[in-house]
Structure formats: structure tokens, C-alpha cells
Amino acid sequence: MKLTELIEKLNLKILTQGVNLEKKVEGGYAGDLLSWVMAHAKENQVWITIQSHQNIVAVASLLGLCAIIVAEGVEVEENTLKKAEEENIPILSSEKSTFELCGILYNLLNGSKIPC
């Protein structure tokens, strides 16, 4: 699924300007502990978090993540947005909880197949 389609289906707000929204999304990861995300998230995934400081951009860039989704309406710092634009990392926002976003994302990417 393309990131543009995911943005539409999740009703996400685009916080960064001039970044590539045509990336292919291959999965997702949710977490707020940066070192844990660095060890477990995979390239081409979207990352769902409530963190909003500049270090999230460094993690996303290092791992080759498609985008960062900041959940629960958390306000993202201006310097974070500027750094994300420089690094071509889309930062998106949602009022939904991390739990809701994960459930919807899982169903979108896996055709509503619930694992056994």
C-alpha cells in the first residue's frame, strides 16, 4: 500500500511539507522507547509513537522508515518538523490512540486476517 493511500484511510494530517508521500508501506511498528524501536522496527514500515522530539527523525532516517505517525494528537515540535523535511521523513498526526492506529493499520495491510 502506498503511503498516500494510508494517509487517506487513516485520515492522517500531514505535518511535513515537500516530503515523499509515494513510498510503499510494508508494515508498521509501534513504540516510544527509541532504542527499542531502533532494534526492532524494519525498513519501509511506518512508526507509530507519541514521541515528538527531534530524535524520532534520526531513528526513522537510520532505519529507512516510510513515515512517523504521531498518535493521540500530540503536538510535534517545530524543530522536529524542520529536521524531518530536511531528511525527507514524513511526519503524520492522528487524534486516534496508538492502539486504534495499530489495529486499523494491521487490518489494512493484512486484509483483516487475524493471526492464530
BELHUQUI-V946265 format. One record per backbone hydrogen bond with DSSP energy under -1.0 kcal/mol. CO is the residue of the C=O (numbers start at 1). NH is the residue of the N-H. If there is no record, write none. Layout:
BEGIN
CO/NH, CO/NH
END
This chain:
BEGIN
1/25, 2/6, 3/7, 4/8, 5/9, 6/10, 7/12, 13/93, 21/4, 23/3, 27/46, 29/48, 33/37, 34/38, 35/39, 36/40, 37/41, 42/45, 44/26, 45/66, 46/29, 47/69, 48/31, 49/71, 52/77, 53/56, 54/57, 54/58, 55/59, 56/60, 57/61, 58/62, 59/63, 60/64, 60/65, 64/44, 67/47, 68/92, 69/49, 70/94, 71/74, 77/81, 78/82, 79/83, 80/84, 81/85, 82/86, 83/87, 84/89, 90/68, 91/15, 92/70, 93/13, 94/73, 96/72, 97/101, 98/102, 99/103, 100/104, 101/105, 102/106, 103/107, 104/108, 105/109, 106/110, 107/112, 110/113
END
